Structures are given as structure tokens and as C-alpha cells.
Amino acid sequence: MRKSCFSSLVLAVLTSVSLAVTAAPSAKPEAPSSMAAQMIKAEQSTAKVNLNAADVETLRRDLLGIGAAKAKAIIAYRESNGSFTVVDELLEVKGIGKSLLEKNRDRLDVK
């Protein structure tokens, strides 16, 4: 009797563990980082961004490494200094460095 109770108990425990493992949600793949997501979005966009006409949302969405704060800084610079005459003038905006400019150079225009 003792042996059959023990066997039944072991069988019940093993069945429970098996069901718990099978029913557990599978690990979801990690969501892409925001930079990776920006790169994907930027690659899908073929139109160039006009620095003299783009709004905050357009700058943030279509340029790599540009968030809301940098987009606002670009627009503030444009409003206080007039239209951009060359893409390299973007280096004058606080928070925009050579690396960031080079990542986005082929996406920018000053029409």
C-alpha cells in the first residue's frame, strides 16, 4: 500500500510539473531597441528631410539619433538664425555632432 501511494504521489508531481512547463508562456523575442527601430523606419523612408521645412515629428521620425529634444533644438536654431543654407550648418545646433550628422547626411536636404 505504501509503495502504491508513493508511486501515485510521484506520478502526480511529475504530471503537475510537466503540465506547468508546457503551459508556461514561451519567452517572447526581445523588442528591437529604439535605435534599431529608428534605423528600420529611416530605411523605409526614401524622401529626404528638408531641414528648413520639417516639423519636430518629421525630424524625430525620419532621422537617426534625433529625439524630440534635438528636433526642437533644430527648429529653434532655424527660427533664430534663419534657414539652413548647407547641411553642414546643422553642426551649429547644440547636441548635433559630426557622427550624428554623418549618419543622417544622405537623408537631409536644405532646398
C-alpha positions in Angstrom: 0.0 0.0 0.0 2.8 2.4 0.9 4.5 1.7 -2.4 1.4 2.4 -4.5 0.7 5.7 -2.6 4.3 6.7 -3.1 4.2 5.8 -6.8 0.9 7.7 -7.2 2.3 10.7 -5.4 5.4 10.8 -7.7 3.3 10.4 -10.8 1.1 13.3 -9.7 4.1 15.5 -9.0 5.7 14.7 -12.3 2.4 15.2 -14.2 2.0 18.6 -12.5 5.5 19.7 -13.4 5.1 18.6 -16.9 1.8 20.5 -17.3 3.3 23.6 -15.7 6.2 23.6 -18.1 4.1 23.0 -21.1 1.5 25.6 -20.1 4.1 28.3 -19.3 4.2 31.2 -21.8 7.1 30.9 -24.1 9.8 33.6 -23.9 9.0 36.4 -26.4 11.8 37.7 -28.5 13.2 41.0 -27.3 11.7 44.1 -28.9 14.2 45.9 -31.1 15.9 48.8 -29.4 14.8 52.3 -30.2 17.8 52.9 -32.3 17.2 49.7 -34.3 13.6 50.7 -34.7 14.7 54.1 -35.9 17.1 52.6 -38.4 14.3 50.4 -39.8 11.9 53.3 -40.1 14.6 55.5 -41.7 15.5 52.9 -44.3 11.9 52.6 -45.3 11.7 56.3 -45.9 13.2 57.3 -49.3 12.3 61.0 -49.3 14.9 63.4 -47.9 14.1 65.6 -44.9 14.1 69.3 -45.7 15.8 71.0 -42.7 14.1 74.2 -43.5 10.5 72.9 -43.6 10.4 69.8 -41.4 8.5 69.8 -38.1 9.5 68.2 -34.8 7.7 64.9 -35.6 9.2 64.6 -39.0 12.8 65.2 -37.7 12.3 62.8 -34.9 10.7 60.1 -37.0 12.9 60.2 -40.1 16.4 60.9 -38.7 18.6 58.5 -36.8 19.5 59.6 -33.2 17.2 62.6 -33.2 14.6 62.6 -30.4 12.1 65.3 -29.5 14.7 67.5 -27.7 17.2 67.6 -30.6 14.4 68.1 -33.1 13.1 71.1 -31.1 16.7 72.4 -30.9 17.0 72.2 -34.7 13.8 74.2 -35.2 14.8 76.7 -32.5 18.1 77.2 -34.3 16.3 77.6 -37.6 13.9 80.2 -36.2 16.6 82.3 -34.6 19.2 82.1 -37.3 17.1 81.8 -40.5 17.0 78.9 -43.0 19.8 76.4 -43.2 22.0 77.1 -46.3 24.0 73.9 -46.2 23.5 70.6 -44.4 26.8 71.1 -42.5 25.3 74.1 -40.7 23.4 71.5 -38.6 26.7 71.2 -36.6 25.9 74.6 -35.1 22.9 73.1 -33.3 23.6 72.1 -29.7 23.7 68.3 -29.4 24.4 67.6 -33.0 27.9 66.3 -33.6 29.9 65.1 -36.6 28.9 61.5 -36.1 25.2 62.2 -35.9 25.4 64.4 -39.0 27.2 61.7 -41.0 24.6 59.1 -40.0 21.9 61.3 -41.5 23.7 63.2 -44.3 22.1 61.2 -47.1 18.6 61.8 -45.5 19.0 65.6 -45.3 18.3 68.4 -47.7 18.1 72.2 -47.4 16.1 73.0 -50.7 
